[in-house]
Amino acid sequence: MGRGNLGRSLARAFRRAGHRVLLTPARHGVQALGRALLSRRRSVVFLTVPDGAIESLAGEIAAAGATPSGAAFVHCSGALGLGVLDGLPRGHAVGSFHPLQSFPEPRPPEAFRGSLVAIDASSDALRRRLQRLARDLGAKPRNVREAERVVYHAAAVFASNYLVALAGEAVELLRAIGWTEREAVAGLVPLMQGALAEVARRGPTVALTGPVRRGDVETVTRHLEALAGLDSSSRRGGGRKADVYRMLGRTALEIAKKAGLDTAAAERVDRALTRDVAATRRRRR
């Protein structure tokens, strides 16, 4: 239930894997679901709707009596536990099935191959069934318990949504010196892909490169001065670009120390990331 990007993507992938699939709209689709379940009592119903709509949709399904014995109900939220399905009648197995992928648009079945799917279930039988379904998509099932789900989902946001946000920041910097968005994207994406390939091959500690990893205080300082200049000339103001650089620089510094950056160099970089750049520029004048 739910004909959004994830719902349509899952439907295509399950059909490709040989499963019978009925894709119904979440709005005005409860009666159709009830009729379909009369002949498919061992179906798994995936509620592929936004997080805020899962609980109310479960309540609508229960109120309509579209819950024949044997049917299981599964939401696809990464952050929510199974309690969001408490509105369904007792006795029904419930679960969660969250593909660790982004779906800005409906994607082909190949999008699931090699991806992780976070799974939880109220019964061992449903858990095993969801694991099989994940494998049918070419994905890797991973049990993620209720107490772990919010942190798991936060990690997913860092790795996907905030990666896009970082790309947006980098594109804006190049646009500030006259590049078009297309030129900036074409130049930066191969760099990002190469960095991610190294993370996949060797892990983030070994993959880190750049001025923070080298302890190159002079370059870090020049970056911050240039970004402070851009921030002061921006209509938005607020020092956003320099602040983002500082925050991520401190994170990179912790990784650099794990990778072997000596203590003295780490302290110099830390001072560069925390000092008042505007005051430094005034002193130099």
CYANA upper distance limits for C-alpha pairs under 8 A (distance plus 0.5 A):
  1 MET  CA      7 GLY  CA      7.69
  1 MET  CA     23 LEU  CA      6.66
  1 MET  CA     24 THR  CA      5.48
  1 MET  CA     25 PRO  CA      6.04
  1 MET  CA     26 ALA  CA      5.61
  1 MET  CA     29 GLY  CA      7.99
  1 MET  CA     45 VAL  CA      7.60
  1 MET  CA     46 PHE  CA      6.59
  1 MET  CA     47 LEU  CA      5.53
  1 MET  CA     48 THR  CA      6.30
  1 MET  CA     49 VAL  CA      7.91
  2 GLY  CA      7 GLY  CA      6.11
  2 GLY  CA     23 LEU  CA      7.82
  2 GLY  CA     24 THR  CA      6.68
  2 GLY  CA     25 PRO  CA      5.27
  2 GLY  CA     26 ALA  CA      5.10
  2 GLY  CA     27 ARG  CA      8.43
  2 GLY  CA     47 LEU  CA      6.93
  2 GLY  CA     48 THR  CA      5.40
  2 GLY  CA     49 VAL  CA      5.90
  3 ARG  CA      7 GLY  CA      5.60
  3 ARG  CA      8 ARG  CA      6.16
  3 ARG  CA     23 LEU  CA      7.35
  3 ARG  CA     24 THR  CA      7.10
  3 ARG  CA     25 PRO  CA      5.89
  3 ARG  CA     26 ALA  CA      7.73
  3 ARG  CA     48 THR  CA      7.95
  4 GLY  CA      8 ARG  CA      6.62
  4 GLY  CA     48 THR  CA      7.79
  4 GLY  CA     49 VAL  CA      7.76
  4 GLY  CA    106 PRO  CA      8.13
  5 ASN  CA      9 SER  CA      6.60
  5 ASN  CA    103 PHE  CA      6.44
  5 ASN  CA    104 PRO  CA      7.38
  5 ASN  CA    105 GLU  CA      5.65
  5 ASN  CA    106 PRO  CA      4.85
  5 ASN  CA    107 ARG  CA      7.96
  6 LEU  CA     10 LEU  CA      6.51
  6 LEU  CA     48 THR  CA      7.00
  6 LEU  CA    103 PHE  CA      6.63
  6 LEU  CA    105 GLU  CA      8.46
  6 LEU  CA    106 PRO  CA      6.94
  7 GLY  CA     11 ALA  CA      6.61
  7 GLY  CA     23 LEU  CA      8.05
  7 GLY  CA     48 THR  CA      5.75
  7 GLY  CA     49 VAL  CA      8.39
  8 ARG  CA     12 ARG  CA      6.73
  8 ARG  CA     23 LEU  CA      8.02
  8 ARG  CA    106 PRO  CA      6.51
  8 ARG  CA    107 ARG  CA      8.49
  9 SER  CA     13 ALA  CA      6.75
  9 SER  CA    106 PRO  CA      5.65
  9 SER  CA    107 ARG  CA      5.78
  9 SER  CA    108 PRO  CA      6.79
  9 SER  CA    109 PRO  CA      7.28
 10 LEU  CA     14 PHE  CA      6.49
 10 LEU  CA    109 PRO  CA      8.02
 11 ALA  CA     15 ARG  CA      6.61
 11 ALA  CA     21 VAL  CA      6.78
 11 ALA  CA     22 LEU  CA      8.22
 11 ALA  CA     23 LEU  CA      7.20
 12 ARG  CA     16 ARG  CA      6.65
 12 ARG  CA    108 PRO  CA      7.45
 12 ARG  CA    109 PRO  CA      6.65
 13 ALA  CA     17 ALA  CA      6.75
 13 ALA  CA    108 PRO  CA      7.52
 13 ALA  CA    109 PRO  CA      4.74
 13 ALA  CA    110 GLU  CA      8.23
 13 ALA  CA    112 PHE  CA      8.38
 13 ALA  CA    137 LEU  CA      6.79
 14 PHE  CA     18 GLY  CA      6.95
 14 PHE  CA     19 HIS  CA      5.94
 14 PHE  CA     20 ARG  CA      8.11
 14 PHE  CA     21 VAL  CA      7.53
 14 PHE  CA    109 PRO  CA      8.47
 14 PHE  CA    136 ASP  CA      8.16
 14 PHE  CA    137 LEU  CA      7.30
 15 ARG  CA     19 HIS  CA      5.57
 15 ARG  CA     20 ARG  CA      6.80
 15 ARG  CA     21 VAL  CA      6.82
 16 ARG  CA    109 PRO  CA      7.60
 17 ALA  CA    136 ASP  CA      6.46
 17 ALA  CA    137 LEU  CA      6.99
 24 THR  CA     29 GLY  CA      6.29
 24 THR  CA     32 ALA  CA      8.01
 24 THR  CA     33 LEU  CA      7.70
 25 PRO  CA     29 GLY  CA      5.62
 26 ALA  CA     30 VAL  CA      7.59
 26 ALA  CA     49 VAL  CA      7.81
 26 ALA  CA     57 LEU  CA      7.94
 29 GLY  CA     33 LEU  CA      6.71
 30 VAL  CA     34 GLY  CA      6.74
 30 VAL  CA     60 GLU  CA      7.75
 30 VAL  CA     61 ILE  CA      6.49
 30 VAL  CA     64 ALA  CA      7.61
 30 VAL  CA     66 ALA  CA      7.55
 31 GLN  CA     35 ARG  CA      6.87
 31 GLN  CA     64 ALA  CA      7.60
 31 GLN  CA     66 ALA  CA      7.68
 32 ALA  CA     36 ALA  CA      6.71
 33 LEU  CA     37 LEU  CA      6.65
 33 LEU  CA     66 ALA  CA      7.14
 34 GLY  CA     38 LEU  CA      7.05
 34 GLY  CA     64 ALA  CA      8.24
 34 GLY  CA     65 GLY  CA      7.67
 34 GLY  CA     66 ALA  CA      4.59
 34 GLY  CA     67 THR  CA      7.53
 34 GLY  CA     68 PRO  CA      8.50
 35 ARG  CA     39 SER  CA      8.11
 35 ARG  CA     66 ALA  CA      8.18
 36 ALA  CA     40 ARG  CA      6.90
 37 LEU  CA     41 ARG  CA      5.76
 37 LEU  CA     43 SER  CA      7.52
 37 LEU  CA     66 ALA  CA      7.80
 37 LEU  CA     67 THR  CA      8.22
 37 LEU  CA     68 PRO  CA      7.26
 37 LEU  CA     71 ALA  CA      8.04
 38 LEU  CA     68 PRO  CA      7.34
 41 ARG  CA     68 PRO  CA      6.67
 41 ARG  CA     69 SER  CA      7.03
 41 ARG  CA     70 GLY  CA      5.86
 41 ARG  CA     71 ALA  CA      5.82
 42 ARG  CA     69 SER  CA      8.47
 42 ARG  CA     70 GLY  CA      5.39
 42 ARG  CA     71 ALA  CA      5.32
 42 ARG  CA     72 ALA  CA      7.75
 43 SER  CA     70 GLY  CA      7.96
 43 SER  CA     71 ALA  CA      5.63
 43 SER  CA     72 ALA  CA      6.97
 44 VAL  CA     71 ALA  CA      6.46
 44 VAL  CA     72 ALA  CA      5.31
 44 VAL  CA     73 PHE  CA      6.33
 44 VAL  CA     74 VAL  CA      7.52
 45 VAL  CA     71 ALA  CA      7.80
 45 VAL  CA     72 ALA  CA      6.59
 45 VAL  CA     73 PHE  CA      5.26
 45 VAL  CA     74 VAL  CA      6.48
 46 PHE  CA     73 PHE  CA      6.65
 46 PHE  CA     74 VAL  CA      5.35
 46 PHE  CA     75 HIS  CA      6.18
 46 PHE  CA     76 CYS  CA      7.56
 47 LEU  CA     54 ILE  CA      7.37
 47 LEU  CA     73 PHE  CA      7.85
 47 LEU  CA     74 VAL  CA      6.58
 47 LEU  CA     75 HIS  CA      5.27
 47 LEU  CA     76 CYS  CA      6.98
 48 THR  CA     75 HIS  CA      6.98
 48 THR  CA     76 CYS  CA      6.32
 49 VAL  CA     53 ALA  CA      6.69
 49 VAL  CA     54 ILE  CA      6.81
 49 VAL  CA     76 CYS  CA      8.23
 50 PRO  CA     54 ILE  CA      7.19
 50 PRO  CA     77 SER  CA      8.17
 51 ASP  CA     77 SER  CA      6.52
 51 ASP  CA     80 LEU  CA      8.01
 53 ALA  CA     57 LEU  CA      6.55
 54 ILE  CA     58 ALA  CA      6.65
 54 ILE  CA     75 HIS  CA      7.63
 54 ILE  CA     84 VAL  CA      7.42
 54 ILE  CA     85 LEU  CA      7.98
 55 GLU  CA     59 GLY  CA      6.83
 55 GLU  CA     84 VAL  CA      5.76
 55 GLU  CA     85 LEU  CA      6.49
 55 GLU  CA     86 ASP  CA      8.48
 55 GLU  CA     87 GLY  CA      7.61
 56 SER  CA     60 GLU  CA      6.76
 57 LEU  CA     61 ILE  CA      6.72
 58 ALA  CA     62 ALA  CA      6.75
 58 ALA  CA     85 LEU  CA      6.51
 58 ALA  CA     87 GLY  CA      6.42
 58 ALA  CA     88 LEU  CA      6.46
 59 GLY  CA     63 ALA  CA      6.57
 59 GLY  CA     87 GLY  CA      5.66
 59 GLY  CA     88 LEU  CA      6.93
 60 GLU  CA     64 ALA  CA      6.62
 61 ILE  CA     65 GLY  CA      6.85
 61 ILE  CA     66 ALA  CA      5.90
 61 ILE  CA     67 THR  CA      7.51
 61 ILE  CA     88 LEU  CA      7.91
 62 ALA  CA     66 ALA  CA      6.70
 62 ALA  CA     67 THR  CA      6.94
 62 ALA  CA     87 GLY  CA      7.35
 62 ALA  CA     88 LEU  CA      5.76
 62 ALA  CA     89 PRO  CA      7.06
 67 THR  CA     71 ALA  CA      7.12
 67 THR  CA     88 LEU  CA      8.32
 67 THR  CA     89 PRO  CA      8.06
 69 SER  CA     92 HIS  CA      7.69
 70 GLY  CA     92 HIS  CA      7.51
 71 ALA  CA     92 HIS  CA      7.21
 71 ALA  CA     93 ALA  CA      8.01
 72 ALA  CA     92 HIS  CA      6.38
 72 ALA  CA     93 ALA  CA      5.47
 72 ALA  CA     94 VAL  CA      6.15
 72 ALA  CA     95 GLY  CA      8.29
 72 ALA  CA    126 LEU  CA      8.16
 73 PHE  CA     92 HIS  CA      7.98
 73 PHE  CA     93 ALA  CA      7.10
 73 PHE  CA     94 VAL  CA      5.34
 73 PHE  CA     95 GLY  CA      6.91
 74 VAL  CA     94 VAL  CA      5.96
 74 VAL  CA     95 GLY  CA      4.96
 74 VAL  CA     96 SER  CA      5.49
 74 VAL  CA     97 PHE  CA      7.14
 75 HIS  CA     95 GLY  CA      6.98
 75 HIS  CA     96 SER  CA      5.32
 75 HIS  CA     97 PHE  CA      6.79
 75 HIS  CA     98 HIS  CA      8.43
 76 CYS  CA     96 SER  CA      6.05
 76 CYS  CA     97 PHE  CA      5.38
 76 CYS  CA     98 HIS  CA      5.29
 76 CYS  CA     99 PRO  CA      8.22
 77 SER  CA     96 SER  CA      7.40
 77 SER  CA     97 PHE  CA      7.76
 77 SER  CA     98 HIS  CA      6.31
 78 GLY  CA     97 PHE  CA      8.42
 78 GLY  CA     98 HIS  CA      5.89
 78 GLY  CA    118 ALA  CA      7.95
 78 GLY  CA    149 ARG  CA      7.01
 78 GLY  CA    150 VAL  CA      7.99
 78 GLY  CA    152 TYR  CA      8.06
 78 GLY  CA    153 HIS  CA      5.94
 79 ALA  CA    149 ARG  CA      5.67
 79 ALA  CA    150 VAL  CA      5.23
 79 ALA  CA    151 VAL  CA      8.47
 79 ALA  CA    152 TYR  CA      7.97
 79 ALA  CA    153 HIS  CA      5.84
 80 LEU  CA     84 VAL  CA      7.51
 80 LEU  CA    146 GLU  CA      8.14
 80 LEU  CA    149 ARG  CA      7.27
 80 LEU  CA    150 VAL  CA      7.72
 81 GLY  CA     96 SER  CA      8.04
 81 GLY  CA    146 GLU  CA      5.61
 81 GLY  CA    149 ARG  CA      7.58
 82 LEU  CA     86 ASP  CA      7.93
 82 LEU  CA     94 VAL  CA      7.34
 82 LEU  CA     95 GLY  CA      6.69
 82 LEU  CA     96 SER  CA      7.40
 82 LEU  CA    120 ASP  CA      8.35
 82 LEU  CA    121 ALA  CA      8.00
 82 LEU  CA    122 SER  CA      8.19
 82 LEU  CA    146 GLU  CA      7.87
 85 LEU  CA     94 VAL  CA      7.60
 88 LEU  CA     92 HIS  CA      7.93
 93 ALA  CA    121 ALA  CA      7.77
 93 ALA  CA    122 SER  CA      6.22
 93 ALA  CA    123 SER  CA      6.74
 93 ALA  CA    126 LEU  CA      7.24
 94 VAL  CA    121 ALA  CA      6.28
 94 VAL  CA    122 SER  CA      6.05
 94 VAL  CA    123 SER  CA      8.25
 94 VAL  CA    126 LEU  CA      8.18
 95 GLY  CA    119 ILE  CA      7.80
 95 GLY  CA    120 ASP  CA      5.89
 95 GLY  CA    121 ALA  CA      4.42
 95 GLY  CA    122 SER  CA      6.62
 95 GLY  CA    126 LEU  CA      7.82
 95 GLY  CA    127 ARG  CA      8.00
 96 SER  CA    118 ALA  CA      8.04
 96 SER  CA    119 ILE  CA      5.96
 96 SER  CA    120 ASP  CA      5.70
 96 SER  CA    121 ALA  CA      6.85
 97 PHE  CA    117 VAL  CA      6.93
 97 PHE  CA    118 ALA  CA      6.32
 97 PHE  CA    119 ILE  CA      5.43
 97 PHE  CA    120 ASP  CA      7.55
 97 PHE  CA    130 LEU  CA      7.79
 98 HIS  CA    117 VAL  CA      5.82
 98 HIS  CA    118 ALA  CA      5.51
 98 HIS  CA    119 ILE  CA      7.11
 99 PRO  CA    112 PHE  CA      7.94
 99 PRO  CA    115 SER  CA      7.54
 99 PRO  CA    116 LEU  CA      6.61
 99 PRO  CA    117 VAL  CA      4.76
 99 PRO  CA    118 ALA  CA      6.91
100 LEU  CA    115 SER  CA      6.74
100 LEU  CA    116 LEU  CA      5.87
100 LEU  CA    117 VAL  CA      6.19
100 LEU  CA    118 ALA  CA      7.70
100 LEU  CA    156 ALA  CA      7.71
101 GLN  CA    111 ALA  CA      8.30
101 GLN  CA    112 PHE  CA      8.02
101 GLN  CA    115 SER  CA      7.40
101 GLN  CA    116 LEU  CA      8.47
102 SER  CA    160 SER  CA      7.83
103 PHE  CA    107 ARG  CA      7.23
107 ARG  CA    111 ALA  CA      6.80
109 PRO  CA    113 ARG  CA      8.14
109 PRO  CA    137 LEU  CA      7.79
111 ALA  CA    115 SER  CA      8.28
112 PHE  CA    137 LEU  CA      6.58
112 PHE  CA    138 GLY  CA      6.81
112 PHE  CA    139 ALA  CA      6.14
113 ARG  CA    137 LEU  CA      6.88
113 ARG  CA    138 GLY  CA      4.88
113 ARG  CA    139 ALA  CA      5.49
114 GLY  CA    138 GLY  CA      6.55
114 GLY  CA    139 ALA  CA      5.39
114 GLY  CA    140 LYS  CA      6.84
115 SER  CA    138 GLY  CA      8.26
115 SER  CA    139 ALA  CA      5.44
115 SER  CA    140 LYS  CA      6.51
116 LEU  CA    139 ALA  CA      6.23
116 LEU  CA    140 LYS  CA      5.17
116 LEU  CA    141 PRO  CA      6.32
116 LEU  CA    142 ARG  CA      7.20
117 VAL  CA    134 ALA  CA      7.11
117 VAL  CA    139 ALA  CA      7.06
117 VAL  CA    140 LYS  CA      6.44
117 VAL  CA    141 PRO  CA      5.28
117 VAL  CA    142 ARG  CA      6.47
118 ALA  CA    141 PRO  CA      6.60
118 ALA  CA    142 ARG  CA      5.50
118 ALA  CA    143 ASN  CA      6.24
118 ALA  CA    144 VAL  CA      6.12
119 ILE  CA    127 ARG  CA      7.67
119 ILE  CA    130 LEU  CA      7.62
119 ILE  CA    131 GLN  CA      7.91
119 ILE  CA    141 PRO  CA      7.08
119 ILE  CA    142 ARG  CA      6.39
119 ILE  CA    143 ASN  CA      5.30
119 ILE  CA    144 VAL  CA      6.28
119 ILE  CA    145 ARG  CA      8.46
120 ASP  CA    127 ARG  CA      6.88
120 ASP  CA    143 ASN  CA      6.31
120 ASP  CA    144 VAL  CA      6.54
120 ASP  CA    145 ARG  CA      6.68
120 ASP  CA    146 GLU  CA      8.09
121 ALA  CA    126 LEU  CA      6.58
121 ALA  CA    127 ARG  CA      5.64
122 SER  CA    126 LEU  CA      7.79
122 SER  CA    127 ARG  CA      8.11
123 SER  CA    127 ARG  CA      6.74
124 ASP  CA    128 ARG  CA      6.64
125 ALA  CA    129 ARG  CA      6.73
126 LEU  CA    130 LEU  CA      6.58
127 ARG  CA    131 GLN  CA      6.68
128 ARG  CA    132 ARG  CA      6.78
129 ARG  CA    133 LEU  CA      6.74
130 LEU  CA    134 ALA  CA      6.63
131 GLN  CA    135 ARG  CA      6.81
131 GLN  CA    141 PRO  CA      5.95
131 GLN  CA    142 ARG  CA      8.49
132 ARG  CA    136 ASP  CA      6.61
133 LEU  CA    137 LEU  CA      7.08
134 ALA  CA    138 GLY  CA      7.20
134 ALA  CA    139 ALA  CA      5.75
134 ALA  CA    140 LYS  CA      6.90
134 ALA  CA    141 PRO  CA      6.31
135 ARG  CA    139 ALA  CA      5.58
135 ARG  CA    140 LYS  CA      6.59
135 ARG  CA    141 PRO  CA      7.42
144 VAL  CA    148 GLU  CA      6.70
144 VAL  CA    149 ARG  CA      6.79
144 VAL  CA    152 TYR  CA      8.39
145 ARG  CA    149 ARG  CA      6.85
148 GLU  CA    152 TYR  CA      6.58
149 ARG  CA    153 HIS  CA      6.51
150 VAL  CA    154 ALA  CA      6.63
151 VAL  CA    155 ALA  CA      6.74
152 TYR  CA    156 ALA  CA      6.95
153 HIS  CA    157 VAL  CA      6.81
154 ALA  CA    158 PHE  CA      6.84
155 ALA  CA    159 ALA  CA      6.72
156 ALA  CA    160 SER  CA      6.51
156 ALA  CA    161 ASN  CA      8.26
157 VAL  CA    161 ASN  CA      5.50
157 VAL  CA    162 TYR  CA      6.66
158 PHE  CA    162 TYR  CA      5.43
158 PHE  CA    163 LEU  CA      7.11
159 ALA  CA    163 LEU  CA      6.30
160 SER  CA    164 VAL  CA      6.94
161 ASN  CA    165 ALA  CA      6.86
162 TYR  CA    166 LEU  CA      6.55
163 LEU  CA    167 ALA  CA      6.77
164 VAL  CA    168 GLY  CA      6.69
165 ALA  CA    169 GLU  CA      6.86
166 LEU  CA    170 ALA  CA      6.77
167 ALA  CA    171 VAL  CA      6.59
167 ALA  CA    188 LEU  CA      8.29
168 GLY  CA    172 GLU  CA      6.67
169 GLU  CA    173 LEU  CA      6.89
169 GLU  CA    241 LYS  CA      8.20
170 ALA  CA    174 LEU  CA      7.06
170 ALA  CA    188 LEU  CA      8.29
171 VAL  CA    175 ARG  CA      6.67
171 VAL  CA    181 GLU  CA      6.97
171 VAL  CA    184 ALA  CA      5.88
171 VAL  CA    185 VAL  CA      7.00
171 VAL  CA    188 LEU  CA      8.22
172 GLU  CA    176 ALA  CA      6.66
172 GLU  CA    181 GLU  CA      8.41
173 LEU  CA    177 ILE  CA      7.48
174 LEU  CA    178 GLY  CA      7.15
174 LEU  CA    179 TRP  CA      6.00
174 LEU  CA    180 THR  CA      8.35
174 LEU  CA    184 ALA  CA      6.60
175 ARG  CA    179 TRP  CA      5.05
175 ARG  CA    180 THR  CA      6.30
175 ARG  CA    181 GLU  CA      7.04
175 ARG  CA    184 ALA  CA      7.66
179 TRP  CA    183 GLU  CA      6.55
179 TRP  CA    184 ALA  CA      6.67
180 THR  CA    184 ALA  CA      6.69
181 GLU  CA    185 VAL  CA      6.57
182 ARG  CA    186 ALA  CA      6.55
183 GLU  CA    187 GLY  CA      6.66
184 ALA  CA    188 LEU  CA      6.52
185 VAL  CA    189 VAL  CA      6.25
186 ALA  CA    190 PRO  CA      7.81
187 GLY  CA    191 LEU  CA      7.78
188 LEU  CA    192 MET  CA      6.78
189 VAL  CA    193 GLN  CA      6.52
190 PRO  CA    194 GLY  CA      6.55
191 LEU  CA    195 ALA  CA      6.78
192 MET  CA    196 LEU  CA      6.65
193 GLN  CA    197 ALA  CA      6.55
194 GLY  CA    198 GLU  CA      6.87
195 ALA  CA    199 VAL  CA      6.86
195 ALA  CA    207 ALA  CA      7.49
196 LEU  CA    200 ALA  CA      6.66
197 ALA  CA    201 ARG  CA      6.63
198 GLU  CA    202 ARG  CA      6.24
198 GLU  CA    203 GLY  CA      7.43
198 GLU  CA    204 PRO  CA      8.26
198 GLU  CA    207 ALA  CA      5.87
199 VAL  CA    203 GLY  CA      4.79
199 VAL  CA    204 PRO  CA      5.42
199 VAL  CA    206 VAL  CA      8.23
199 VAL  CA    207 ALA  CA      5.92
202 ARG  CA    206 VAL  CA      6.53
202 ARG  CA    207 ALA  CA      6.78
203 GLY  CA    207 ALA  CA      6.56
204 PRO  CA    208 LEU  CA      6.55
204 PRO  CA    255 ILE  CA      8.25
205 THR  CA    255 ILE  CA      6.13
205 THR  CA    256 ALA  CA      7.52
205 THR  CA    258 LYS  CA      7.24
205 THR  CA    259 ALA  CA      6.15
206 VAL  CA    259 ALA  CA      6.84
208 LEU  CA    213 ARG  CA      7.13
208 LEU  CA    252 ALA  CA      8.24
208 LEU  CA    255 ILE  CA      8.04
208 LEU  CA    256 ALA  CA      7.67
209 THR  CA    213 ARG  CA      6.00
209 THR  CA    214 ARG  CA      7.88
210 GLY  CA    214 ARG  CA      6.83
211 PRO  CA    215 GLY  CA      6.42
211 PRO  CA    216 ASP  CA      5.28
211 PRO  CA    217 VAL  CA      7.82
211 PRO  CA    219 THR  CA      6.98
211 PRO  CA    220 VAL  CA      7.00
212 VAL  CA    216 ASP  CA      6.60
212 VAL  CA    217 VAL  CA      8.03
212 VAL  CA    220 VAL  CA      7.68
212 VAL  CA    249 GLY  CA      7.44
212 VAL  CA    252 ALA  CA      7.22
212 VAL  CA    253 LEU  CA      6.56
212 VAL  CA    256 ALA  CA      7.51
212 VAL  CA    269 VAL  CA      7.30
213 ARG  CA    252 ALA  CA      7.90
213 ARG  CA    253 LEU  CA      7.37
213 ARG  CA    256 ALA  CA      5.44
213 ARG  CA    261 LEU  CA      7.24
214 ARG  CA    261 LEU  CA      7.72
215 GLY  CA    261 LEU  CA      7.62
215 GLY  CA    265 ALA  CA      5.75
215 GLY  CA    266 ALA  CA      6.87
215 GLY  CA    268 ARG  CA      8.11
215 GLY  CA    269 VAL  CA      6.64
216 ASP  CA    220 VAL  CA      7.02
216 ASP  CA    269 VAL  CA      7.80
217 VAL  CA    221 THR  CA      6.57
217 VAL  CA    268 ARG  CA      7.07
217 VAL  CA    269 VAL  CA      5.85
217 VAL  CA    272 ALA  CA      7.01
218 GLU  CA    222 ARG  CA      6.74
219 THR  CA    223 HIS  CA      6.64
220 VAL  CA    224 LEU  CA      6.81
220 VAL  CA    269 VAL  CA      8.05
220 VAL  CA    272 ALA  CA      7.48
220 VAL  CA    273 LEU  CA      8.02
221 THR  CA    225 GLU  CA      6.71
221 THR  CA    272 ALA  CA      6.55
221 THR  CA    273 LEU  CA      8.12
221 THR  CA    277 VAL  CA      8.40
222 ARG  CA    226 ALA  CA      6.67
223 HIS  CA    227 LEU  CA      6.63
224 LEU  CA    228 ALA  CA      6.45
224 LEU  CA    242 ALA  CA      6.32
224 LEU  CA    245 TYR  CA      7.98
224 LEU  CA    246 ARG  CA      8.49
224 LEU  CA    273 LEU  CA      8.45
224 LEU  CA    277 VAL  CA      7.28
225 GLU  CA    229 GLY  CA      6.74
225 GLU  CA    277 VAL  CA      6.57
225 GLU  CA    278 ALA  CA      8.04
225 GLU  CA    281 ARG  CA      7.92
226 ALA  CA    230 LEU  CA      6.90
227 LEU  CA    231 ASP  CA      6.61
227 LEU  CA    241 LYS  CA      6.53
227 LEU  CA    242 ALA  CA      5.70
228 ALA  CA    232 SER  CA      6.63
228 ALA  CA    239 GLY  CA      6.87
228 ALA  CA    241 LYS  CA      7.92
228 ALA  CA    242 ALA  CA      6.15
228 ALA  CA    277 VAL  CA      7.76
228 ALA  CA    278 ALA  CA      7.80
229 GLY  CA    233 SER  CA      6.89
230 LEU  CA    234 SER  CA      6.58
230 LEU  CA    241 LYS  CA      8.44
231 ASP  CA    236 ARG  CA      8.34
231 ASP  CA    237 GLY  CA      6.00
231 ASP  CA    238 GLY  CA      7.34
231 ASP  CA    239 GLY  CA      5.45
231 ASP  CA    240 ARG  CA      7.15
231 ASP  CA    241 LYS  CA      6.99
231 ASP  CA    242 ALA  CA      7.79
232 SER  CA    237 GLY  CA      6.37
232 SER  CA    238 GLY  CA      8.25
232 SER  CA    239 GLY  CA      7.41
233 SER  CA    237 GLY  CA      7.71
239 GLY  CA    243 ASP  CA      6.53
240 ARG  CA    244 VAL  CA      6.60
241 LYS  CA    245 TYR  CA      6.74
242 ALA  CA    246 ARG  CA      6.67
243 ASP  CA    247 MET  CA      6.68
244 VAL  CA    248 LEU  CA      6.66
245 TYR  CA    249 GLY  CA      6.24
246 ARG  CA    250 ARG  CA      6.67
246 ARG  CA    273 LEU  CA      5.96
246 ARG  CA    274 THR  CA      7.74
247 MET  CA    251 THR  CA      7.03
248 LEU  CA    252 ALA  CA      6.57
249 GLY  CA    253 LEU  CA      6.49
249 GLY  CA    273 LEU  CA      7.50
250 ARG  CA    254 GLU  CA      7.02
250 ARG  CA    270 ASP  CA      7.56
250 ARG  CA    273 LEU  CA      7.66
251 THR  CA    255 ILE  CA      7.20
252 ALA  CA    256 ALA  CA      6.56
253 LEU  CA    257 LYS  CA      6.66
253 LEU  CA    266 ALA  CA      7.49
253 LEU  CA    269 VAL  CA      8.25
253 LEU  CA    270 ASP  CA      8.08
254 GLU  CA    258 LYS  CA      6.99
255 ILE  CA    259 ALA  CA      6.73
256 ALA  CA    260 GLY  CA      6.88
256 ALA  CA    261 LEU  CA      6.06
257 LYS  CA    261 LEU  CA      5.24
257 LYS  CA    262 ASP  CA      7.47
257 LYS  CA    263 THR  CA      8.15
257 LYS  CA    266 ALA  CA      7.47
261 LEU  CA    265 ALA  CA      7.30
261 LEU  CA    266 ALA  CA      6.89
262 ASP  CA    266 ALA  CA      6.69
263 THR  CA    267 GLU  CA      6.67
264 ALA  CA    268 ARG  CA      6.89
265 ALA  CA    269 VAL  CA      6.78
266 ALA  CA    270 ASP  CA      6.59
267 GLU  CA    271 ARG  CA      6.71
268 ARG  CA    272 ALA  CA      6.79
269 VAL  CA    273 LEU  CA      6.71
270 ASP  CA    274 THR  CA      6.76
271 ARG  CA    275 ARG  CA      6.31
276 ASP  CA    280 THR  CA      6.90
277 VAL  CA    281 ARG  CA      6.72
278 ALA  CA    282 ARG  CA      6.88
279 ALA  CA    283 ARG  CA      6.80
280 THR  CA    284 ARG  CA      6.84
281 ARG  CA    285 ARG  CA      6.97
